[in-house]
Amino acid sequence: MTLAVLGRPRLKAADAAWITALRDRHGKALAAPEIGPHVTLVFPTGATDATTATGHLAMVAGETPPLDLAFRCALPVPDPDSGDTFVYLVPDEGFSTLVRLHDRLYSGPFAEALRLDLPYIPHITLGRIAEAKLARALADDLNGQEPEIGARLETVELFRLDGKEPARRLAEVALRG
C-alpha cells in the first residue's frame, strides 16, 4: 500500500476554480487528479502502514497550529524522473511553516522515505508539461497576472494511492497545536 500525506488548503471559490481550470488544461498527467488542489507533505511511500501513519499524523498535527498561506508565484520545476516540467504555485507566506511541517512528518515512521536528493518546495501543482520552454512560458504568463491566492490549511490527510483505483482518504486530522 502506498500512502501520502496531503494538505488541502481552504481556498476561495474563485481561486479554487482558477487552479482547477489550470490543472484541467495543463495537468492531464498528474497523479490522482481527483484529489484536487493540494500541498504534498509526505510523498507516496510504502514505508509504513496506515495505522502507524495515522498515529504519527495525529501526534504532529497536535503540535501544529493551522497555517495561513498566500500563493503569489508560479515556478517551473524540472522532474528528474520523467523529464517533464511541473508548474508549481508556491506560497510566499507560509513557505517556511510548510517546510517545517514536512520535516516533522518525515520523522518516525516516514523517516526512511525522505528523499535527500531533491529539495522540498511546498506547492500546489498547476501543470505538468513535456516541454520545458512551454512550462516556463506558462509560469511567466501566470506571474504576469500577479496571482494573490490566500488560503488556510486546517487539516492534514492521509491518502492511499495505488495507481489502479482512485485515491482514497484514510484519515483527516485537524491541526490544533
Secondary structure, DSSP 8 states (H G I E B T S, - for coil): -EEEEEE--EE-HHHHHHHHHHHHHH-TT-S-GGG-S-EEEEEEE-SS-HHHHHHHHHHHHHT---EEEEEEEEEEEE-TTTS-EEEEEEEEETHHHHHHHHHHHTSGGGGGG--SSS-----EEEEEESSHHHHHHHHHHHHHT---EEEEE-EEEEEEE-SSS--EEEEEEE---
